[in-house]
Amino acid sequence: MHYLLRKSLIPALAIAAIAGSGLSHADTQTSNSAATPQSLGWLEEGVIMPEDLTVKFKLDSGALTSSMHAEDIERFEKDGEDWVRFRVELEDINSEKTVASTFERPLVRNLKVRGAGGSEERPVVNMDVCIAGSALNQEFSLRDRSNMHYPVLLGRSTLDELGMVDTSRTYTTKPDCSSKQA
């Protein structure tokens, strides 16, 4: 009998505590949701700017640095500085047309990546992207991701600026940055 009394008493005490605080159950739900930032899904539509190329972005908390698909990566020197020229050829998910663009960007740094197959050095450049209404200028390591499902991977350094990721959700928002610049 003592066990049943305790079992029924705990929910009653919780209700009394809420009632005593002046908040209703609806108030506590409202105040909690107002404080909770918007979360993005583990997959989102994003735009590579300024080409306005909409592709799938994978939000990956397991990676520190973001990565972008690039082909024909060529390092060169321009005005005494290290630069990188590369081609991005991807299908735009809005138009379903293949878009190819060549970019030239200053080399920010080199990233050494170690894996089961050994290690490789990848160039890192700054790129403008749009995701969830946020125009961002972020560092991306460049590599041929044609054998990957997602041409753009956003790592923790970028996710820190975007907020929470809900791994149970996908495509929660549209990447509208038409009135914003990176």
ZIZI-V109868 format. One record per pair of residues at least 6 apart in sequence whose C-alpha atoms are under 6 Angstrom apart, sorted by the first residue. I is the first residue (numbers start at 1). J is the second residue. Records with the same first field share a line. If there is no record, write none. Layout:
# ZIZI-V109868
I = J ; J
This chain:
# ZIZI-V109868
39 = 164 ; 165 ; 166
40 = 165 ; 166 ; 172
41 = 165 ; 166 ; 167 ; 169 ; 170 ; 171 ; 172
42 = 58 ; 59 ; 167 ; 170
43 = 57 ; 58 ; 170 ; 171
44 = 56 ; 57 ; 171
45 = 55 ; 56 ; 57
46 = 54 ; 55 ; 57 ; 130 ; 131 ; 175
47 = 53 ; 54 ; 129 ; 130
48 = 129
49 = 128 ; 129
53 = 92
54 = 92 ; 93
55 = 92 ; 93
56 = 150
57 = 152 ; 153
58 = 153
59 = 153 ; 154
60 = 154 ; 155
61 = 155 ; 156
63 = 155
64 = 155 ; 156 ; 157
65 = 155
66 = 140 ; 153 ; 154 ; 155
67 = 140 ; 141 ; 142 ; 152 ; 153
68 = 142 ; 151 ; 152
69 = 143 ; 144 ; 145 ; 151
70 = 86 ; 87 ; 88 ; 142 ; 143 ; 144
71 = 86 ; 87 ; 144
72 = 86 ; 87
73 = 85 ; 86
74 = 84 ; 85
75 = 83 ; 84
76 = 82 ; 83
77 = 83
82 = 107
83 = 105 ; 106 ; 107
84 = 104 ; 105 ; 107
85 = 103 ; 104
86 = 102 ; 103
87 = 101 ; 102
88 = 100 ; 101
89 = 99 ; 100
90 = 98 ; 99
91 = 97 ; 98
107 = 125
108 = 124 ; 125
109 = 124
110 = 122 ; 123 ; 124
111 = 121 ; 122
112 = 120 ; 121
113 = 119 ; 120
123 = 141 ; 142
124 = 140 ; 141
125 = 139 ; 140
126 = 138 ; 139
127 = 137 ; 138
128 = 136 ; 137
129 = 135 ; 136
130 = 175
131 = 175
132 = 173 ; 174 ; 175
133 = 175 ; 176 ; 177
135 = 181 ; 182
136 = 182
137 = 182
145 = 151
